Amino acid sequence: MFKILGALTGFFALGFLGGILGFLIGSLIDRFNVAGAGGMNPLSAARRQSVFLETVFILMGKLAKADGRVSENEVAHVEQFMRQLGMTSEHRLKAIELFKRGASPTFDIQPKLTEFMAVCGFSSNLRQMLLVYLISVGLSDGQLNTAESRLLKNIAGHLGYSRMEFDRLLDMVVNQMHFAGGQTTSSADKLEDAYKALGVTRDSSDKEIKRAYRKLMSQYHPDKLMGQGLPEDMISVATEQAKEVQTAYDLIKKHREQNSTSA
């Protein structure tokens, strides 16, 4: 939008060359608005991507070992996660090494969390995506046990989440997972899951529901996440989350439109 306004303003003020200059300046502004603070610095983005990846796999290892043993389901989930990212053999070996490091009983995650907050903590989207990935690992065997729940709440606290905020995010992610693969059955239970997936209730207005939906879709926006430092390989995972949110929203919207028509 700004590149068009910049081009027009520059053209009318300074002619053809002014239009080109205005277009370039507007393009930079558009890029900054999508990417967020720091998104225009490729060196900073590379640093954030590296720290994000390291933190994800180290904490996945710590979470998997939280109850004293790494289950087969948890290993399978992490392997599936790496396949979904399309990692090269070299990167897979690095990720496995990080996972094993985190799973070590003597490994202290506090320095890694401190580093993550220093490099990536400015972005609420990156902090949320980190928790979303970890929650999905914790739920890989069907539910969170006491040790996993305690560790996740501890990590969330270091990321700036209150207990209430974390519980709300957990409830949303759990219910978003119910819509994996684009499931669209409109049973009463499924509809209730859809409301929870968006963090709203049946009593919420259409406007409130649309606002919640747009906020979630913005949080999972590929360009914004990449600009803020999410590794490109991980965009596919965020895209799947966005599809689940879209499916849940479509179900709510369809149900409300049907009720409105029949009223």
C-alpha positions as CSV (number, residue, x, y, z in Angstrom):
1,M,0.0,0.0,0.0
2,F,2.7,2.5,1.0
3,K,4.7,1.8,-2.1
4,I,1.8,2.9,-4.3
5,L,1.2,6.0,-2.2
6,G,4.9,6.8,-2.2
7,A,5.1,6.4,-6.0
8,L,2.1,8.7,-6.5
9,T,3.4,11.3,-4.0
10,G,6.9,11.3,-5.5
11,F,5.6,11.5,-9.1
12,F,3.4,14.6,-8.4
13,A,6.1,16.3,-6.3
14,L,9.2,15.5,-8.3
15,G,8.2,13.8,-11.5
16,F,9.2,10.4,-12.9
17,L,12.4,10.1,-10.8
18,G,10.4,11.2,-7.7
19,G,7.9,8.4,-8.4
20,I,10.7,5.8,-8.5
21,L,12.2,7.1,-5.2
22,G,8.7,7.2,-3.6
23,F,8.1,3.6,-4.7
24,L,11.3,2.4,-3.2
25,I,10.7,4.2,0.1
26,G,7.1,2.9,0.3
27,S,8.3,-0.7,-0.4
28,L,10.7,-0.5,2.6
29,I,7.8,0.7,4.8
30,D,5.6,-2.1,3.6
31,R,8.3,-4.6,4.3
32,F,8.8,-3.2,7.8
33,N,5.1,-3.4,8.6
34,V,4.9,-7.0,7.5
35,A,8.2,-8.2,9.0
36,G,8.1,-6.3,12.2
37,A,10.9,-4.6,14.1
38,G,14.3,-5.9,13.0
39,G,12.8,-7.7,10.0
40,M,14.8,-5.6,7.5
41,N,18.2,-6.7,8.9
42,P,19.1,-10.1,7.4
43,L,21.9,-10.7,9.9
44,S,19.5,-10.2,12.8
45,A,16.9,-12.5,11.1
46,A,19.5,-15.3,10.7
47,R,20.5,-15.0,14.3
48,R,16.9,-15.2,15.4
49,Q,16.3,-18.2,13.2
50,S,19.3,-20.0,14.6
51,V,18.4,-19.3,18.2
52,F,14.7,-20.3,17.6
53,L,15.7,-23.6,16.1
54,E,18.1,-24.5,18.9
55,T,15.6,-23.5,21.6
56,V,12.8,-25.6,20.0
57,F,14.7,-28.8,19.8
58,I,16.5,-28.4,23.2
59,L,13.2,-27.8,24.9
60,M,11.5,-30.6,23.0
61,G,14.2,-32.9,24.5
62,K,13.7,-31.5,28.0
63,L,9.9,-31.9,27.7
64,A,10.1,-35.4,26.3
65,K,12.2,-36.4,29.3
66,A,10.2,-34.5,31.9
67,D,8.5,-37.7,33.2
68,G,11.8,-39.6,33.4
69,R,11.6,-41.4,30.0
70,V,11.3,-40.5,26.3
71,S,8.3,-42.4,24.9
72,E,8.1,-43.9,21.5
73,N,5.3,-41.6,20.6
74,E,7.4,-38.5,21.5
75,V,10.3,-39.7,19.4
76,A,8.0,-40.4,16.5
77,H,6.4,-37.0,16.9
78,V,9.8,-35.2,16.8
79,E,10.8,-37.3,13.7
80,Q,7.6,-36.4,12.0
81,F,8.2,-32.8,12.9
82,M,11.6,-32.9,11.3
83,R,10.2,-34.6,8.2
84,Q,7.5,-31.9,8.0
85,L,10.2,-29.3,8.1
86,G,12.0,-30.9,5.2
87,M,15.3,-30.9,7.0
88,T,18.5,-32.0,5.2
89,S,20.4,-35.0,6.7
90,E,22.9,-32.5,8.2
91,H,20.3,-30.4,9.9
92,R,18.5,-33.5,11.1
93,L,21.7,-34.7,12.9
94,K,22.1,-31.3,14.4
95,A,18.4,-31.3,15.6
96,I,18.8,-34.8,17.1
97,E,22.0,-33.7,18.9
98,L,20.1,-30.7,20.4
99,F,17.2,-32.9,21.4
100,K,19.5,-35.3,23.2
101,R,21.3,-32.4,24.9
102,G,18.0,-31.1,26.2
103,A,16.9,-34.5,27.4
104,S,20.0,-34.8,29.6
105,P,19.0,-34.7,33.3
106,T,21.8,-32.4,34.0
107,F,21.1,-29.9,31.3
108,D,20.0,-26.5,32.5
109,I,17.5,-24.8,30.1
110,Q,17.6,-21.4,31.9
111,P,20.6,-20.0,29.9
112,K,18.9,-21.0,26.6
113,L,15.6,-19.4,27.6
114,T,17.5,-16.2,28.6
115,E,19.2,-16.2,25.2
116,F,15.9,-16.8,23.4
117,M,14.2,-13.9,25.2
118,A,17.2,-11.6,24.4
119,V,17.2,-12.5,20.7
120,C,13.5,-13.4,20.0
121,G,11.6,-12.1,23.0
122,F,10.5,-8.9,21.3
123,S,8.1,-10.8,19.2
124,S,4.9,-12.2,20.9
125,N,4.4,-14.3,17.8
126,L,7.7,-16.1,18.1
127,R,7.1,-16.7,21.8
128,Q,3.7,-18.1,21.1
129,M,5.0,-20.3,18.2
130,L,7.6,-21.8,20.5
131,L,4.9,-22.7,23.1
132,V,2.7,-24.1,20.3
133,Y,5.4,-26.4,19.1
134,L,6.2,-27.6,22.7
135,I,2.5,-28.2,23.5
136,S,2.1,-30.3,20.4
137,V,5.1,-32.5,21.6
138,G,3.6,-32.8,25.1
139,L,0.3,-33.9,23.6
140,S,1.9,-36.4,21.2
141,D,0.9,-39.3,23.6
142,G,-2.6,-38.0,24.1
143,Q,-2.3,-35.8,27.1
144,L,0.0,-33.8,29.3
145,N,1.2,-35.5,32.4
146,T,1.9,-33.6,35.6
147,A,5.7,-33.3,35.0
148,E,5.1,-32.0,31.4
149,S,2.4,-29.6,32.5
150,R,4.7,-28.2,35.2
151,L,7.6,-27.8,32.9
152,L,5.5,-26.1,30.2
153,K,4.1,-23.6,32.8
154,N,7.6,-22.9,33.9
155,I,8.8,-22.2,30.3
156,A,5.7,-20.1,29.7
157,G,6.5,-18.0,32.8
158,H,10.0,-17.3,31.5
159,L,8.4,-16.3,28.2
160,G,6.3,-13.7,29.9
161,Y,3.0,-15.7,30.1
162,S,0.8,-15.7,33.2
163,R,-0.8,-19.0,34.3
164,M,-4.1,-17.8,33.0
165,E,-2.7,-16.8,29.6
166,F,-0.9,-20.1,29.3
167,D,-4.0,-22.1,30.2
168,R,-6.0,-20.2,27.6
169,L,-3.3,-20.8,24.9
170,L,-3.2,-24.5,25.8
171,D,-6.9,-24.9,25.5
172,M,-6.8,-23.2,22.1
173,V,-4.0,-25.3,20.8
174,V,-5.7,-28.5,22.0
175,N,-8.9,-27.7,20.3
176,Q,-7.2,-26.4,17.1
177,M,-5.6,-29.9,16.8
178,H,-9.1,-31.3,16.6
179,F,-9.4,-29.7,13.2
180,A,-6.2,-31.2,11.7
181,G,-6.8,-32.4,8.2
182,G,-9.7,-30.0,7.6
183,Q,-12.3,-32.0,9.6
184,T,-15.6,-30.2,9.2
185,T,-18.3,-32.4,10.9
186,S,-20.8,-30.1,12.5
187,S,-21.7,-32.0,15.7
188,A,-22.4,-30.1,18.9
189,D,-19.1,-31.2,20.4
190,K,-17.2,-30.2,17.3
191,L,-18.8,-26.8,17.3
192,E,-17.8,-26.3,21.0
193,D,-14.3,-27.3,20.0
194,A,-14.3,-24.7,17.3
195,Y,-15.2,-21.9,19.7
196,K,-12.4,-23.0,22.0
197,A,-10.0,-23.2,19.1
198,L,-10.5,-19.4,18.6
199,G,-10.5,-18.6,22.2
200,V,-14.2,-17.4,22.2
201,T,-17.5,-18.8,23.4
202,R,-21.0,-19.3,22.0
203,D,-22.0,-16.1,23.7
204,S,-19.4,-14.1,21.8
205,S,-20.7,-11.7,19.1
206,D,-20.0,-12.2,15.4
207,K,-17.7,-9.2,15.6
208,E,-15.7,-10.6,18.6
209,I,-15.4,-14.0,16.8
210,K,-14.1,-12.4,13.6
211,R,-11.6,-10.3,15.6
212,A,-10.3,-13.4,17.4
213,Y,-10.0,-15.2,14.0
214,R,-8.2,-12.4,12.3
215,K,-5.8,-12.1,15.3
216,L,-4.9,-15.8,15.1
217,M,-4.5,-15.7,11.3
218,S,-2.2,-12.7,11.7
219,Q,-0.1,-14.6,14.3
220,Y,0.3,-17.5,11.9
221,H,1.0,-15.3,8.8
222,P,4.0,-16.7,7.0
223,D,5.6,-13.4,5.9
224,K,5.2,-11.8,9.4
225,L,6.7,-14.9,11.1
226,M,9.6,-15.2,8.7
227,G,10.3,-11.5,9.0
228,Q,10.4,-11.7,12.8
229,G,12.8,-14.7,12.7
230,L,10.8,-18.0,12.4
231,P,13.0,-20.3,10.3
232,E,11.6,-20.8,6.8
233,D,11.5,-24.6,7.3
234,M,9.0,-24.1,10.1
235,I,6.5,-22.0,8.1
236,S,4.8,-25.2,7.0
237,V,3.9,-26.0,10.6
238,A,2.5,-22.5,11.2
239,T,0.5,-22.9,7.9
240,E,-1.1,-26.1,9.2
241,Q,-2.1,-24.2,12.4
242,A,-3.6,-21.5,10.3
243,K,-5.6,-24.1,8.3
244,E,-7.0,-25.6,11.6
245,V,-8.0,-22.1,12.7
246,Q,-9.7,-21.5,9.3
247,T,-11.6,-24.7,9.5
248,A,-12.8,-23.9,13.0
249,Y,-13.9,-20.4,12.0
250,D,-15.7,-21.7,8.9
251,L,-17.6,-24.2,11.0
252,I,-18.7,-21.4,13.4
253,K,-19.6,-19.1,10.6
254,K,-21.7,-21.8,8.8
255,H,-23.5,-22.7,11.9
256,R,-24.4,-19.1,12.7
257,E,-25.5,-18.4,9.1
258,Q,-27.8,-21.4,9.2
259,N,-29.3,-20.3,12.5
260,S,-29.8,-16.8,11.1
261,T,-31.5,-18.1,8.0
262,S,-33.9,-20.4,9.9
263,A,-34.7,-17.8,12.6
